[in-house]
Amino acid sequence: MNRLSLRRLIRIFGLFPFIALSACSPSDAAAPLPNPVVDTPAASAKGTETAVLAGGCFWGVEAVFEHLKGVTQVVSGYSGGTKETADYETVSSGTTGHAESVQITYDPSRITYGQLLKVYFSVAHNPTELNRQGPDTGTQYRSAIFYGNAEQKRVAKAYIAQLQAAKVFSRPIVTQVVPLKAFYPAEEYHQDFIVKNPRQPYVVFNDLPKIANLQRQFPDLYFGK
């Protein structure tokens, strides 16, 4: 059974059919990750910037960043493909080029792009899994940073190189760093999914541990909702 039909069952019936599947490991890191050596400077005044990141099912990635101080909005959606194929049914086929992604709006005077990436690599997903995350498989679940400008590209590539050199992961990082062409918001029922469905089995086993790890590893950045 693929995740499309599996998650339909979960949404409709609240079933518990995949307890035998391993829960998504938020990280393959052997030690806490270092701060980025290369980062954008903190802004001197309040403002807004956006980042688009992909790391498997967007439900859990969205929830992680919604709990970060300095983040003002997180939207689940699709990036990497065309507008015509940016819907859940089609993206779930794995043939569209889209990745399930999140668009993060943040205040660069309160949190930097590099700090977002540290959270992304630490607890939001496992960057060593190629075209999958935990029980979800396919290119739509790939690890990808969609950079919006040259500075984001520079920081992302430098941080990946820093983490690779430090050998903090037991396997190579497979995260793509690619230009952002467009971001398409997902259907309304995907937005704030964990807030609306905190007891869904998929959420309990794969996503709530990410939020717990965020609170444990980043107490100064975490805030409850």
C-alpha positions in Angstrom: 0.0 0.0 0.0 1.4 3.4 -0.9 1.3 6.4 1.4 -1.4 8.0 -0.6 -3.9 5.2 0.1 -2.4 4.6 3.5 -2.9 8.2 4.6 -6.4 8.3 3.1 -7.3 5.4 5.5 -5.7 7.2 8.4 -7.4 10.5 7.7 -10.8 8.8 7.2 -10.8 6.1 9.8 -7.9 6.9 12.2 -6.5 3.5 11.5 -3.2 2.2 13.0 -2.0 0.1 10.0 1.7 0.8 9.9 2.9 0.3 13.5 5.4 -2.3 12.1 7.0 0.4 10.0 10.0 2.2 11.5 9.3 5.7 12.7 11.1 8.5 10.8 14.5 9.1 12.3 14.7 12.9 12.5 18.5 12.8 12.1 21.4 10.5 11.5 23.8 12.8 13.3 26.2 11.3 15.8 26.5 14.5 17.8 24.8 17.9 18.0 25.4 19.9 14.8 27.7 23.0 14.9 26.5 26.5 14.1 27.0 27.5 10.5 30.4 29.2 10.0 28.9 30.9 6.9 25.6 32.6 7.6 23.6 35.7 6.7 24.1 38.5 9.2 21.2 39.2 11.6 19.2 42.1 10.3 19.3 45.4 12.2 15.6 45.9 11.9 12.4 43.8 11.8 11.5 42.4 8.4 10.5 39.3 6.5 12.4 36.8 4.4 11.3 33.4 3.1 13.0 30.0 2.8 11.7 26.9 1.0 12.8 23.5 2.3 11.9 20.0 1.5 12.4 17.0 3.9 9.9 14.3 3.4 6.2 14.6 4.4 5.5 18.3 4.8 3.3 17.8 7.9 6.2 17.3 10.3 8.5 19.7 8.6 5.8 22.4 8.8 5.2 21.7 12.5 8.9 22.0 13.4 9.3 25.4 11.9 6.0 26.6 13.3 7.5 26.1 16.8 10.5 28.4 16.1 10.8 31.9 17.5 11.2 34.4 14.7 9.1 32.4 12.3 5.9 34.1 11.5 4.3 31.7 9.0 4.8 28.2 7.5 2.9 26.9 4.5 3.0 23.4 3.2 3.2 23.0 -0.5 5.0 21.8 -3.6 8.2 22.9 -5.4 10.2 21.6 -8.2 7.5 20.9 -10.8 4.9 22.8 -12.7 1.7 24.6 -11.6 -0.4 22.1 -13.5 0.8 19.1 -11.4 0.9 20.9 -8.0 -1.8 18.9 -6.3 -1.5 16.1 -3.8 -3.0 13.3 -5.9 -0.6 14.0 -8.8 2.5 14.8 -6.7 2.0 11.5 -4.8 2.7 9.6 -8.0 6.3 10.6 -7.8 6.4 11.6 -11.5 6.0 15.4 -11.3 9.4 16.7 -10.2 7.7 18.3 -7.2 8.9 17.7 -3.6 6.6 18.2 -0.6 8.0 21.4 0.7 7.4 24.2 3.2 7.6 27.9 2.7 8.9 29.6 5.9 8.4 33.3 6.5 10.7 34.6 9.2 12.1 37.8 10.7 15.8 37.9 9.9 16.4 40.2 12.9 15.3 37.3 15.2 16.6 34.2 13.4 19.0 33.8 10.5 18.9 31.6 7.4 21.7 29.6 8.8 19.9 28.9 12.0 16.9 27.7 10.0 19.2 25.3 8.2 20.7 24.0 11.5 17.2 23.1 12.7 16.4 21.6 9.3 19.4 19.3 9.4 19.1 18.5 13.1 15.5 17.7 13.7 13.2 18.4 10.7 14.4 15.4 8.7 17.2 13.0 8.0 19.4 14.5 5.2 21.2 11.2 4.5 18.1 9.4 3.2 17.9 9.5 -0.6 14.4 10.0 -2.1 12.7 8.9 1.1 12.0 9.8 4.8 11.2 7.0 7.2 8.2 5.1 5.8 7.7 7.4 2.8 9.5 6.7 -0.4 9.8 8.5 -3.7 11.4 11.6 -5.2 8.5 13.7 -3.8 10.0 13.0 -0.3 13.6 14.1 -1.2 15.8 16.3 0.8 16.1 19.7 -1.0 16.9 23.3 -0.3 15.3 25.6 -2.8 17.3 28.8 -2.6 15.7 32.1 -3.5 18.9 34.1 -4.0 22.7 33.8 -4.2 23.1 34.4 -0.5 20.9 31.5 0.4 22.7 29.3 -2.0 26.1 30.3 -0.6 25.0 29.6 3.0 23.4 26.3 2.2 26.3 24.9 0.2 28.8 26.1 2.8 26.9 24.5 5.7 26.6 21.2 3.9 30.3 21.3 3.2 31.0 22.1 6.8 28.8 19.2 8.1 30.4 16.8 5.6 33.9 17.8 6.7 33.0 17.5 10.4 31.6 14.0 9.7 28.7 14.5 12.0 26.5 12.1 10.0 27.4 8.5 9.6 26.4 8.6 5.9 26.8 11.2 3.2 24.3 14.1 3.0 22.2 13.8 -0.1 20.3 17.2 0.2 19.9 18.9 -3.1 20.6 22.7 -3.3 18.6 24.0 -6.3 17.1 27.3 -7.4 13.6 28.0 -6.4 11.4 28.4 -9.5 8.0 28.5 -7.8 6.2 27.4 -4.6 2.6 26.2 -4.8 0.6 26.0 -1.5 -0.9 22.6 -0.8 -4.6 21.9 -0.3 -6.1 23.5 2.8 -6.5 20.2 4.7 -2.7 19.8 4.7 -2.1 23.2 6.4 -1.5 23.0 10.2 -2.2 19.3 9.8 -0.6 18.3 13.1 -2.4 21.0 15.0 -5.7 19.6 13.7 -4.8 15.9 13.9 -2.4 15.4 16.8 -3.5 11.8 17.5 -3.2 10.4 14.0 -0.9 7.4 14.1 1.3 8.7 11.3 1.7 12.0 13.2 2.3 10.3 16.6 5.1 8.0 15.3 6.8 10.2 12.7 6.2 13.8 13.5 5.6 14.5 17.2 9.1 13.1 18.0 10.6 15.9 15.8 8.9 18.5 17.9 10.1 16.9 21.1 13.6 16.9 19.7 13.3 20.5 18.7 12.4 21.5 22.2 15.2 19.4 23.7 18.0 20.5 21.3 16.9 24.1 20.7 15.3 25.4 24.0 16.2 29.0 23.2 14.5 28.9 19.8 11.5 26.7 20.7 8.1 28.1 21.7 5.0 26.1 22.4 1.7 26.6 20.6 
